[in-house]
Amino acid sequence: MIRFLRRLQHRGQLNRLRERADVDSFPRSYVELCRALLGLGESASAMETAREGLERFPHSEDLRDILRHTWRQTKTLRIEQLRRQCHECQDELPFAELVQIYLECEEYDEAIEVAEELSRRLPESLRGPLMQADVLLRRFYKDHVAADARRAVALLKRVTDDREGDFEANFLLARVYHYVGATSKALFHVYRALDVEPDHEESRALHRLLINMPLEDGDENLLFRAVEERDRGNTQRAADPEAAAAEASRRLELKKNLGRLSQLVGVTRAAFVSDDWTFVAENGECRLLEEDATDALCDIARGFRAAAALSTKRMGLGSFHSSQLMAGDHTLQFHAVGRTVLLVESDKPARIDVIKQECVDFVASCLRKSGELLHA
């Protein structure tokens, strides 16, 4: 009876957390729900809940950490089985499944290693270079590291040199060339893809976009480098008829939350910079900077993010996410996703970790999926 009552109590707690997570504009309720599930030993449910939370808050570091933790708990046995199969057999299937498992949690390095191993074991197979290119392009769209795109294109060209009509290789090439603005090359490969699968809806939709776009005015290496430096692709999002109505509400929410962040003990000022808006807050008062206005903290946020993002990519470290600069008791915390950056200035070293957690939650909230601000 006691065990039954405890189970009812836990279920009631989980239901309350679930209801709160559904309406919370911050990811912390999802994080609390995941931790409660882990405390009950329900790793699989915690993994699915973390994955669900990331659908809404794709830049929540806490949810991603939980997903990685639970993913390793639930997938370790299958990964070991597949690795044995990859070592023992001459079949592409275990390699392909293992790559997909690693991609579930964005373990790009491990996925690439598996694809490379397939190419070494079955050098005549085109599946290896195709999987390598696919993983590299996924990472390129996320981090905008030009070296990933160049390597992927080289692998895909090897495939098309060997098999000109390979649908997957041509479609992947068409997508990446469209992303960087190489319209003529994208059209060339989308026509090849449609020759093989004329009813493929994504290829047809891409063709409709490409025929209305201007041709490129530079070679592909320059275009890849431009995406790396801009930290976003050359594609445009389709107009959302509800976006204009939601913009005012999101701007007000952002202004209010940044004002609250600036009221934390130890915080002296906070700045938020994106392609859409620039805010600066102090002592709970937050103001929107007009296009011709300037502010030293906002200038630092924008300049440091651009320099740090380019440096980490050129050093092979991927995209820039966060950094701390300290001088005596003063600290500057940078938290960035793509071209969006939050900079918080504080003067109490003992509060750094608390402020960092609040910054992480703030960024995840303001870049959530429903009407997100991010243009990366």
Stockholm file with secondary structure:
# STOCKHOLM 1.0

chainA/1-376         MIRFLRRLQHRGQLNRLRERADVDSFPRSYVELCRALLGLGESASAMETAREGLERFPHSEDLRDILRHTWRQTKTLRIEQLRRQCHECQDELPFAELVQIYLECEEYDEAIEVAEELSRRLPESLRGPLMQADVLLRRFYKDHVAADARRAVALLKRVTDDREGDFEANFLLARVYHYVGATSKALFHVYRALDVEPDHEESRALHRLLINMPLEDGDENLLFRAVEERDRGNTQRAADPEAAAAEASRRLELKKNLGRLSQLVGVTRAAFVSDDWTFVAENGECRLLEEDATDALCDIARGFRAAAALSTKRMGLGSFHSSQLMAGDHTLQFHAVGRTVLLVESDKPARIDVIKQECVDFVASCLRKSGELLHA
#=GR chainA/1-376 SS CHHHHHHHHHHHHHHHHHHHHHHCSSTHHHHHHHHHHHHTTCHHHHHHHHHHHHHHCTTCHHHHHHHHHHHHHHHHHHHHHHHHHHHHCCCSHHHHHHHHHHHHTTCHHHHHHHHHHHHHHCTTCSHHHHHHHHHHHHHHHHHCCHHHHHHHHHHHHHHHHHCTTCHHHHHHHHHHHHHHTCHHHHHHHHHHHHHHCTTCHHHHHHHHHHTTSCCCSSCHHHHHHHHHHHTSCSCCCCCCTTHHHHHHHHHHHHHHHHHHHTTSTTEEEEEEECSSCEEEEETTEEEECCTTCCCHHHHHHHHHHHHHHHHHHHTTCCSCCEEEEEETTEEEEEEEETTEEEEEEESCGGGHHHHHHHHHHHHHHHTCSTTCCCCC
#=GC SS_cons         CHHHHHHHHHHHHHHHHHHHHHHCSSTHHHHHHHHHHHHTTCHHHHHHHHHHHHHHCTTCHHHHHHHHHHHHHHHHHHHHHHHHHHHHCCCSHHHHHHHHHHHHTTCHHHHHHHHHHHHHHCTTCSHHHHHHHHHHHHHHHHHCCHHHHHHHHHHHHHHHHHCTTCHHHHHHHHHHHHHHTCHHHHHHHHHHHHHHCTTCHHHHHHHHHHTTSCCCSSCHHHHHHHHHHHTSCSCCCCCCTTHHHHHHHHHHHHHHHHHHHTTSTTEEEEEEECSSCEEEEETTEEEECCTTCCCHHHHHHHHHHHHHHHHHHHTTCCSCCEEEEEETTEEEEEEEETTEEEEEEESCGGGHHHHHHHHHHHHHHHTCSTTCCCCC
//
